[in-house]
Amino acid sequence: MLETFLLFVALLVLLFVMSSIKIVHQGHRYTIEHFGRFVRVADPGFNFVPAFFYRVGRKINMMEQVLDIPGQEIITKDNAMVAVDGVVFFQVLDPAKAAYEVSDLYTAIMALSTTNLRTVMGSMDLDETLSKRDEINVRLLQVVDHATESWGVKITRVELKDIRPPADIVNAMTRQMKAEREKRAAILESEGMRASEILRAEGEKQAKILQAEGLKEAAFREAEARERAAQAEASATKSVSDAIAGGDAQAINYFIAQKYVEALGKFADSPNAKTILMPVEATQLIGSLGGIGEIAKAAFGKDDPPLDLTRRPPANPGVPRVGG
């Protein structure tokens, strides 16, 4: 009888010990209650919790978790209906507050996120809700994180997954986008044509400037050449005048003969006639050429017999004949 009793007691002790051992997994925390009152938090690993006197109250997940926000139909500030859904990332920092400050943590976070999503997007226009998604995420994060701080929860991120405006608004936005792109294309084309015309006008302007500068330089060079020719003519005339004043009569004969020959050469260069009829006597030209011969004889100091200028040269069919 005694042995049976001892065996029964040993069995009860074993059951008590087995019931008091609690193994907490990594990433989780257990709240320990003593007759319904919270006393401590069991950390990951081996924990001894005396049975019948203490019990595990709540099992809290301490890892970062994701909570889906179901699709919501929201009316924007400009009375446009849009469908929105998103996700909330949160992490429990204080397991005691998460267990005893709110009855259902997941439902509370979802309701809080949905309500504030309607508030934030309802205060914005449709264009703002479509273009300022990051701003909406930041505003939701600030509001929801501040509200859940007393629950021992940290909201790490709030992201909008999709924003779906009505089909008619999507079609209108498509037409508007197409019109804007056509407008930009027309503006760019007109600006390109304008730039092309400006460049063409600049090129013509530069060409005219260069042409005018070339004409100016040519005129300047021509005037300079005429000036130098006039100076040379004046110098030659002065030399002849000085020679005449010095008593040298042959200088005037040389000067007159040179001018006479030049005038005759201009008649010979005419392309319209092969035969030239001179209205002057040929003896004047022969006398001028005789004067040139006397000048040459005096210049070189030779006693050669005078040149017979009256003798005709042999006929040459390739040279035009001069008739008096």
C-alpha positions, 0 to 999 in steps of 0.5 A, spaced: 500 500 500 505 504 501 509 503 495 503 504 491 502 511 494 509 513 493 509 511 486 502 515 485 506 521 489 512 520 484 507 520 478 504 527 480 511 530 481 513 528 474 506 530 471 507 537 475 515 538 473 513 536 466 507 541 466 511 547 469 517 546 463 516 551 458 520 552 452 520 559 448 522 559 441 526 564 438 522 570 436 517 569 441 515 571 448 510 568 453 507 572 458 506 569 465 500 570 469 499 568 477 492 567 478 490 571 472 495 577 474 501 579 469 508 578 473 513 577 467 515 575 460 518 569 459 524 569 454 526 564 449 529 558 451 528 554 457 523 557 462 520 553 469 513 556 470 510 552 476 503 549 474 497 550 478 500 557 480 502 560 474 500 559 467 502 562 460 497 568 458 499 570 451 504 568 446 507 574 442 510 574 436 516 579 436 518 578 429 516 583 423 510 582 421 506 583 414 498 585 415 494 586 408 490 592 408 484 589 404 481 593 398 478 600 399 473 604 395 475 612 397 472 618 395 478 623 393 477 631 394 475 632 387 469 627 388 473 621 384 472 614 386 478 610 387 480 603 389 486 602 394 489 596 397 496 596 401 500 593 406 503 594 413 509 592 416 509 592 424 513 589 429 512 588 437 517 591 441 513 591 448 510 584 449 506 586 455 503 592 452 501 588 446 498 583 450 494 587 455 493 594 452 489 592 446 484 586 445 486 584 438 492 587 436 491 585 428 484 587 428 486 594 431 492 595 426 488 593 420 482 598 422 487 604 424 490 603 417 484 603 413 481 609 417 487 613 416 488 611 409 481 614 408 482 620 411 489 621 408 487 620 401 480 623 402 484 630 403 487 630 396 485 630 389 485 624 384 492 627 381 495 628 387 493 621 389 496 618 383 503 622 383 504 623 390 504 615 393 510 616 397 507 622 401 501 618 402 505 612 405 509 617 409 503 620 412 500 614 413 506 611 417 506 617 421 499 617 423 499 609 425 505 609 428 503 614 433 497 611 434 500 604 436 505 607 440 501 605 446 500 598 444 508 597 444 508 596 437 512 599 432 510 601 425 516 600 420 513 601 413 506 602 410 506 601 402 500 602 397 500 596 393 495 599 388 491 605 386 485 603 381 481 609 378 474 608 374 475 606 367 472 613 364 477 617 368 483 612 366 480 613 358 480 621 360 487 621 363 489 617 357 487 622 352 490 628 356 496 624 356 496 623 348 494 631 347 500 633 352 505 629 348 502 631 341 503 638 344 510 637 346 512 634 340 509 640 336 512 645 341 519 641 340 518 641 332 516 649 332 522 650 336 527 646 331 524 650 325 525 656 329 532 654 331 534 652 324 531 659 321 535 663 326 542 659 324 540 659 316 539 667 317 546 667 321 549 664 316 547 668 310 549 674 315 556 672 316 556 670 308 554 677 306 559 680 311 564 676 309 562 678 301 562 685 303 569 685 307 572 681 300 569 687 296 572 692 301 579 689 301 578 688 293 576 695 292 582 697 297 587 693 293 585 696 287 585 703 289 592 702 292 594 699 285 591 705 281 595 710 286 601 706 285 600 707 278 599 714 278 605 715 283 609 711 278 606 715 272 607 722 276 615 720 277 616 718 270 613 724 268 617 728 273 623 725 270 622 727 263 620 734 265 627 734 269 630 731 263 627 737 258 629 742 263 636 740 263 636 741 256 635 733 253 630 734 247 631 726 246 627 725 253 620 728 250 621 724 244 622 718 248 616 719 252 611 721 246 613 715 242 612 711 248 605 713 249 604 713 241 606 705 241 601 704 247 595 707 244 597 703 237 597 697 241 590 698 244 588 698 237 591 692 235 588 688 241 581 689 238 578 683 237 573 686 232 578 687 226 584 684 223 586 690 219 586 697 222 586 704 218 589 709 221 587 716 220 594 719 221 600 719 217 605 714 218 611 718 218 609 721 225 609 714 227 616 713 223 619 719 226 617 717 233 620 711 232 626 714 229 627 719 236 627 712 240 633 710 236 636 716 237 635 716 244 638 709 244 644 711 240 645 716 245 644 712 251 649 706 249 654 711 245 655 707 239 656 709 232 652 704 228 649 707 222 642 709 223 636 704 223 633 704 216 625 705 219 622 706 212 624 699 210 618 694 210 619 687 214 618 681 210 610 679 209 608 675 215 601 672 214 600 671 221 600 678 223 595 683 221 597 689 216 596 696 218 594 700 213 595 708 213 
